[in-house]
Amino acid sequence: MLPNLGAIVMRILSKRQVRELVLYSPQHIARLEAAGKFPKRVRLGANRVGWVEDEVQEWLRDRLEERDDPARHSL
């Protein structure tokens, strides 16, 4: 067996998992994606999509930074 030398592990989130993390409906997530304001989904099969966990987490971190930096708020 070969030793693990820092292999990159990528986790894909299901639609349900994304919905639980961001608290948006699937329709709103799709609208944000279409507007380029949410990470793009990955087509995994004919009837299955997912999102890269790191990209969704980064999107959430950006929302937290906006919350904590009043100068970044855009209403």
PyMOL commands that set and color helices and strands:
alter all, ss='L'
color gray80, all
select helices_A, chain A and resi 15-22+26-34+53-68+70-72
alter helices_A, ss='H'
color red, helices_A
select strands_A, chain A and resi 12-13+42-45+48-52
alter strands_A, ss='S'
color yellow, strands_A
deselect
rebuild
show_as cartoon
